[in-house]
Amino acid sequence: MNEKEKDVVTKMITIYCRSKHKSGNQLCTVCEDLNTYALQRLERCPFGEGKPTCGSCTIHCYKKDMREKIKTVMRYSGPRLLFIHPIVTIKHMIRERKLNREFSAN
């Protein structure tokens, strides 16, 4: 599975946790559980390396409660990620657009 995508998800959860839960350098237990769950979902994705972003995927493999949590995290952290990790964010956005185009073409 794509390590860069895992890294982006972990960074987003970390931004959210530091701001909302005042966790410092470590994730709180709730965010740690969410991070572990998200990484497991990425590992088990049936589309593998050529997967679309989860938001545009036809299969929703997240449990409903975890899906809501990750959506909340991404809505909050997405814009902030650009300021905290600008190069990572731009590379992620380019990769995301490319993969979504390839996936929708198939």
PyRosetta script that sets phi, psi and omega in degrees:
from pyrosetta import init, pose_from_sequence

init()
pose = pose_from_sequence("MNEKEKDVVTKMITIYCRSKHKSGNQLCTVCEDLNTYALQRLERCPFGEGKPTCGSCTIHCYKKDMREKIKTVMRYSGPRLLFIHPIVTIKHMIRERKLNREFSAN")
pose.set_psi(1, 157.0)
pose.set_omega(1, -174.9)
pose.set_phi(2, -70.6)
pose.set_psi(2, 111.7)
pose.set_omega(2, -178.7)
pose.set_phi(3, -66.3)
pose.set_psi(3, -30.7)
pose.set_omega(3, 179.8)
pose.set_phi(4, -64.8)
pose.set_psi(4, -40.0)
pose.set_omega(4, 179.1)
pose.set_phi(5, -66.4)
pose.set_psi(5, -39.9)
pose.set_omega(5, 176.7)
pose.set_phi(6, -61.8)
pose.set_psi(6, -42.1)
pose.set_omega(6, 179.7)
pose.set_phi(7, -61.7)
pose.set_psi(7, -42.1)
pose.set_omega(7, 179.8)
pose.set_phi(8, -64.1)
pose.set_psi(8, -44.8)
pose.set_omega(8, 179.7)
pose.set_phi(9, -61.0)
pose.set_psi(9, -45.1)
pose.set_omega(9, 179.8)
pose.set_phi(10, -62.9)
pose.set_psi(10, -41.8)
pose.set_omega(10, 177.7)
pose.set_phi(11, -61.5)
pose.set_psi(11, -42.1)
pose.set_omega(11, -179.3)
pose.set_phi(12, -64.8)
pose.set_psi(12, -43.6)
pose.set_omega(12, 179.0)
pose.set_phi(13, -65.0)
pose.set_psi(13, -38.3)
pose.set_omega(13, 178.7)
pose.set_phi(14, -63.9)
pose.set_psi(14, -44.2)
pose.set_omega(14, 177.7)
pose.set_phi(15, -58.8)
pose.set_psi(15, -47.0)
pose.set_omega(15, -178.8)
pose.set_phi(16, -61.8)
pose.set_psi(16, -48.3)
pose.set_omega(16, -176.0)
pose.set_phi(17, -64.4)
pose.set_psi(17, -44.2)
pose.set_omega(17, 178.9)
pose.set_phi(18, -59.6)
pose.set_psi(18, -40.2)
pose.set_omega(18, -176.6)
pose.set_phi(19, -79.4)
pose.set_psi(19, -46.1)
pose.set_omega(19, -173.4)
pose.set_phi(20, -86.2)
pose.set_psi(20, -34.0)
pose.set_omega(20, -175.7)
pose.set_phi(21, -110.1)
pose.set_psi(21, 1.4)
pose.set_omega(21, 178.2)
pose.set_phi(22, 49.9)
pose.set_psi(22, 48.0)
pose.set_omega(22, -171.8)
pose.set_phi(23, -86.9)
pose.set_psi(23, -6.4)
pose.set_omega(23, -178.8)
pose.set_phi(24, 72.7)
pose.set_psi(24, -134.0)
pose.set_omega(24, -176.3)
pose.set_phi(25, -86.3)
pose.set_psi(25, -10.6)
pose.set_omega(25, -179.8)
pose.set_phi(26, -113.4)
pose.set_psi(26, 151.1)
pose.set_omega(26, 175.5)
pose.set_phi(27, -75.8)
pose.set_psi(27, 143.6)
pose.set_omega(27, 172.9)
pose.set_phi(28, -69.3)
pose.set_psi(28, 170.7)
pose.set_omega(28, -176.4)
pose.set_phi(29, -63.7)
pose.set_psi(29, -37.5)
pose.set_omega(29, 179.3)
pose.set_phi(30, -63.5)
pose.set_psi(30, -46.8)
pose.set_omega(30, -179.1)
pose.set_phi(31, -71.8)
pose.set_psi(31, -34.0)
pose.set_omega(31, 176.0)
pose.set_phi(32, -63.1)
pose.set_psi(32, -42.5)
pose.set_omega(32, 177.0)
pose.set_phi(33, -62.5)
pose.set_psi(33, -42.7)
pose.set_omega(33, 178.8)
pose.set_phi(34, -63.7)
pose.set_psi(34, -42.6)
pose.set_omega(34, 179.3)
pose.set_phi(35, -62.7)
pose.set_psi(35, -46.4)
pose.set_omega(35, 178.4)
pose.set_phi(36, -59.5)
pose.set_psi(36, -45.1)
pose.set_omega(36, 179.9)
pose.set_phi(37, -62.4)
pose.set_psi(37, -46.2)
pose.set_omega(37, -179.2)
pose.set_phi(38, -62.5)
pose.set_psi(38, -41.7)
pose.set_omega(38, 179.5)
pose.set_phi(39, -66.8)
pose.set_psi(39, -36.7)
pose.set_omega(39, 175.9)
pose.set_phi(40, -64.5)
pose.set_psi(40, -41.2)
pose.set_omega(40, 178.9)
pose.set_phi(41, -62.6)
pose.set_psi(41, -41.8)
pose.set_omega(41, 178.4)
pose.set_phi(42, -64.1)
pose.set_psi(42, -40.8)
pose.set_omega(42, 179.0)
pose.set_phi(43, -61.7)
pose.set_psi(43, -38.6)
pose.set_omega(43, -174.0)
pose.set_phi(44, -94.2)
pose.set_psi(44, 7.4)
pose.set_omega(44, -177.9)
pose.set_phi(45, -60.6)
pose.set_psi(45, 126.3)
pose.set_omega(45, -178.8)
pose.set_phi(46, -67.7)
pose.set_psi(46, -16.4)
pose.set_omega(46, -179.6)
pose.set_phi(47, -86.6)
pose.set_psi(47, -12.4)
pose.set_omega(47, 176.7)
pose.set_phi(48, 63.9)
pose.set_psi(48, -140.4)
pose.set_omega(48, -175.6)
pose.set_phi(49, -64.5)
pose.set_psi(49, -31.9)
pose.set_omega(49, -176.5)
pose.set_phi(50, -90.8)
pose.set_psi(50, 25.3)
pose.set_omega(50, -175.4)
pose.set_phi(51, -71.8)
pose.set_psi(51, 148.9)
pose.set_omega(51, 172.4)
pose.set_phi(52, -76.9)
pose.set_psi(52, 174.6)
pose.set_omega(52, 173.5)
pose.set_phi(53, -67.7)
pose.set_psi(53, 152.8)
pose.set_omega(53, -176.3)
pose.set_phi(54, -59.2)
pose.set_psi(54, -35.2)
pose.set_omega(54, -179.3)
pose.set_phi(55, -65.1)
pose.set_psi(55, -27.1)
pose.set_omega(55, -179.7)
pose.set_phi(56, -108.3)
pose.set_psi(56, 12.8)
pose.set_omega(56, -178.7)
pose.set_phi(57, -79.2)
pose.set_psi(57, 148.7)
pose.set_omega(57, 178.1)
pose.set_phi(58, -81.8)
pose.set_psi(58, -19.3)
pose.set_omega(58, 178.9)
pose.set_phi(59, -107.0)
pose.set_psi(59, 129.0)
pose.set_omega(59, 176.9)
pose.set_phi(60, -108.3)
pose.set_psi(60, 98.1)
pose.set_omega(60, -173.2)
pose.set_phi(61, -89.9)
pose.set_psi(61, -6.8)
pose.set_omega(61, 177.8)
pose.set_phi(62, -79.2)
pose.set_psi(62, 142.6)
pose.set_omega(62, 170.6)
pose.set_phi(63, -66.0)
pose.set_psi(63, 153.5)
pose.set_omega(63, -173.0)
pose.set_phi(64, -55.5)
pose.set_psi(64, -46.2)
pose.set_omega(64, -177.8)
pose.set_phi(65, -66.0)
pose.set_psi(65, -38.8)
pose.set_omega(65, 178.8)
pose.set_phi(66, -71.0)
pose.set_psi(66, -34.1)
pose.set_omega(66, 177.4)
pose.set_phi(67, -62.1)
pose.set_psi(67, -42.7)
pose.set_omega(67, 178.7)
pose.set_phi(68, -64.9)
pose.set_psi(68, -40.5)
pose.set_omega(68, 179.2)
pose.set_phi(69, -63.6)
pose.set_psi(69, -46.0)
pose.set_omega(69, -177.2)
pose.set_phi(70, -69.3)
pose.set_psi(70, -33.5)
pose.set_omega(70, 175.5)
pose.set_phi(71, -62.4)
pose.set_psi(71, -43.2)
pose.set_omega(71, 178.6)
pose.set_phi(72, -61.2)
pose.set_psi(72, -45.6)
pose.set_omega(72, 179.2)
pose.set_phi(73, -60.9)
pose.set_psi(73, -46.3)
pose.set_omega(73, -176.6)
pose.set_phi(74, -68.4)
pose.set_psi(74, -37.8)
pose.set_omega(74, 177.3)
pose.set_phi(75, -62.1)
pose.set_psi(75, -40.0)
pose.set_omega(75, -178.7)
pose.set_phi(76, -75.6)
pose.set_psi(76, -48.5)
pose.set_omega(76, -170.4)
pose.set_phi(77, -82.0)
pose.set_psi(77, -27.0)
pose.set_omega(77, -176.5)
pose.set_phi(78, -51.7)
pose.set_psi(78, -56.7)
pose.set_omega(78, 179.6)
pose.set_phi(79, -64.0)
pose.set_psi(79, -35.1)
pose.set_omega(79, -178.5)
pose.set_phi(80, -71.9)
pose.set_psi(80, -30.5)
pose.set_omega(80, 179.6)
pose.set_phi(81, -58.8)
pose.set_psi(81, -35.5)
pose.set_omega(81, 179.9)
pose.set_phi(82, -61.0)
pose.set_psi(82, -34.8)
pose.set_omega(82, -179.6)
pose.set_phi(83, -85.3)
pose.set_psi(83, -31.8)
pose.set_omega(83, -176.9)
pose.set_phi(84, -84.9)
pose.set_psi(84, -41.6)
pose.set_omega(84, -180.0)
pose.set_phi(85, -132.0)
pose.set_psi(85, 70.0)
pose.set_omega(85, -172.4)
pose.set_phi(86, -61.8)
pose.set_psi(86, -42.4)
pose.set_omega(86, -177.5)
pose.set_phi(87, -68.1)
pose.set_psi(87, -43.6)
pose.set_omega(87, 177.2)
pose.set_phi(88, -58.8)
pose.set_psi(88, -43.1)
pose.set_omega(88, -178.3)
pose.set_phi(89, -65.1)
pose.set_psi(89, -45.5)
pose.set_omega(89, -179.3)
pose.set_phi(90, -64.5)
pose.set_psi(90, -43.8)
pose.set_omega(90, 177.3)
pose.set_phi(91, -61.2)
pose.set_psi(91, -41.2)
pose.set_omega(91, 179.2)
pose.set_phi(92, -62.9)
pose.set_psi(92, -43.5)
pose.set_omega(92, -179.4)
pose.set_phi(93, -64.4)
pose.set_psi(93, -40.9)
pose.set_omega(93, 178.3)
pose.set_phi(94, -64.8)
pose.set_psi(94, -47.5)
pose.set_omega(94, 179.4)
pose.set_phi(95, -61.2)
pose.set_psi(95, -41.5)
pose.set_omega(95, 179.8)
pose.set_phi(96, -61.3)
pose.set_psi(96, -47.5)
pose.set_omega(96, 179.8)
pose.set_phi(97, -63.3)
pose.set_psi(97, -42.6)
pose.set_omega(97, -179.7)
pose.set_phi(98, -63.0)
pose.set_psi(98, -48.4)
pose.set_omega(98, -178.7)
pose.set_phi(99, -65.6)
pose.set_psi(99, -38.5)
pose.set_omega(99, 178.8)
pose.set_phi(100, -64.8)
pose.set_psi(100, -39.0)
pose.set_omega(100, 177.2)
pose.set_phi(101, -65.1)
pose.set_psi(101, -45.2)
pose.set_omega(101, -180.0)
pose.set_phi(102, -63.5)
pose.set_psi(102, -41.8)
pose.set_omega(102, -177.9)
pose.set_phi(103, -67.2)
pose.set_psi(103, -42.2)
pose.set_omega(103, -178.6)
pose.set_phi(104, -72.7)
pose.set_psi(104, -22.2)
pose.set_omega(104, 178.1)
pose.set_phi(105, -74.5)
pose.set_psi(105, -23.2)
pose.set_omega(105, -178.2)
pose.set_phi(106, -84.0)
pose.dump_pdb("model.pdb")
